[in-house]
Amino acid sequence: MRKLWILACVLALPCVASAQWEDLNRLQAGQKIQVVEVNSKKDSGTFLSVSDKTISLQAKSGQQIIQRQDVGSVKLMENKHRLRNTAIGGVLGAGVGAGIGAAAYRECNPAQSFCIDPIGRGGEAGIFAIVGFAGGAIVGALWPSHETIYRATGP
């Protein structure tokens, strides 16, 4: 069991060690990025260049040069997974909607003077699933999925 834990830790090391400063070298000039400084200030703009000590970007207010020790994280502001997030949100919304529709269904009471129930529990669950799918798909499409290129490690 101990060897299994050691193996798991060794295999997880690349995941922990990812997002190094050197990873910023794969950015290309003109890509949209967001730099979050250690004081929580956010600078957004287009990437210009990176060196061992600074990162520079073109913001609306002009060129920004940020020292490496002030950078908390750098995110690439491209939505690469919008279709995937839309599909996942739609499926989850449909499932939740169907569950709510099935749980909310009430059969007609014979004591009622007027009762029409053409669709039953399944029909109501289906209608709620459609509404849930639409809502979930919208939320999924709007869900941000920006890739973190760099995250500063402890002090």
VOKOLGU-695304 format. One record per residue (C-alpha): x, y, z; residue in one letter. Coordinates in pm, whole numbers, padded with zeros to 5 digits, always signed. Each point is the difference from the previous one (the first is absolute). Layout:
<recs>
XYZA
...
</recs>
This chain:
<recs>
+00000+00000+00000M
+00286+00236+00082R
+00158-00059-00342K
-00332+00082-00164L
-00012+00338+00177W
+00359+00077-00100I
-00079-00089-00361L
-00312+00220+00007A
+00201+00294+00135C
+00272-00043-00262V
-00257-00021-00279L
-00183+00308+00132A
+00322+00206+00012L
-00025+00125-00361P
-00349+00131+00073C
+00124+00190+00303V
+00309+00125-00179A
-00194+00132-00300S
-00066+00369-00071A
+00359+00120+00035Q
+00128+00343-00112W
+00169-00168-00298E
-00344-00107-00126D
-00063+00365-00089L
+00247-00044-00289N
-00267-00192-00194R
-00219+00310-00015L
+00002+00186-00330Q
-00010+00375-00039A
-00358+00119-00042G
-00169-00268+00211Q
-00244+00132+00261K
+00119-00057+00357I
-00088+00103+00351Q
+00270+00055+00260V
-00114-00014+00363V
+00253+00166+00223E
+00074-00118+00355V
-00192+00302+00132N
-00307-00128-00197S
+00021+00274-00265K
-00103-00134-00341K
+00162+00118-00323D
-00155-00117-00328S
+00125+00053-00351G
+00200-00154-00281T
+00324-00178+00073F
+00314+00174-00125L
+00301-00180+00150S
+00147-00177+00300V
+00350-00006+00148S
+00150-00167+00305D
-00108+00297+00215K
-00303+00162-00166T
-00309-00052-00211I
-00136+00272-00223S
-00344+00046-00148L
-00188+00266-00193Q
-00297+00111+00209A
-00261+00263-00088K
+00192+00251+00211S
+00327-00074-00179G
+00291-00239+00032Q
+00031-00172+00339Q
+00323-00155+00124I
-00045-00212+00310I
+00285-00136+00209Q
+00009-00377+00050R
-00017+00026+00380Q
-00326+00200-00034D
-00172-00260-00223V
-00241-00234+00177G
-00137-00172-00311S
-00032+00033-00377V
-00306-00127-00186K
-00050-00043-00372L
-00335+00166-00073M
-00121-00236-00274E
-00315-00205+00042N
+00121-00330-00142K
-00266-00220+00160H
-00320+00196-00065R
-00167-00284-00196L
+00099-00258+00262R
-00128+00221+00284N
-00325+00062-00191T
-00058-00374-00043A
+00083-00082+00362I
-00222+00283+00127G
-00286-00111-00224G
+00019-00363+00109V
+00021+00092+00369L
-00287+00249-00039G
-00214-00260-00177A
+00062-00255+00274G
-00082+00245+00277V
-00306+00125-00190G
-00130-00353-00058A
+00047-00081+00367G
-00185+00311+00110I
-00278-00064-00252G
-00047-00360+00114A
+00006+00099+00367A
-00245+00287-00049A
-00258-00212-00187Y
-00334-00051+00172R
-00266-00238-00133E
-00354+00116-00047C
-00225-00052+00297N
-00325-00179-00097P
-00185+00227+00242A
+00081+00300-00219Q
-00280+00107-00229S
+00233+00073-00294F
+00323-00190-00058C
+00198-00043-00321I
+00339-00168+00015D
+00109-00084-00356P
+00376-00012+00051I
+00049-00167+00340G
+00319-00006+00207R
+00225-00080-00298G
-00134+00288-00206G
+00046+00247+00281E
+00351-00128+00063A
+00072+00040-00374G
-00121+00360-00008I
+00209+00086+00305F
+00299-00178-00160A
-00026+00220-00309I
-00016+00315+00210V
+00288-00123+00215G
+00207-00086-00308F
-00044+00351-00140A
+00092+00165+00330G
+00298-00229+00058G
+00129+00051-00354A
-00011+00378+00042I
+00186-00018+00330V
+00254-00241-00151G
+00062+00226-00299A
+00061+00298+00227L
+00216-00192+00249W
+00359+00130-00018P
+00268-00257-00074S
+00321+00194-00024H
+00326-00195+00009E
+00242+00095+00277T
+00346+00022-00156I
+00185+00104+00316Y
-00079-00001+00372R
+00249+00126+00257A
+00098-00242+00270T
+00021+00099+00368G
+00210+00289+00134P
</recs>
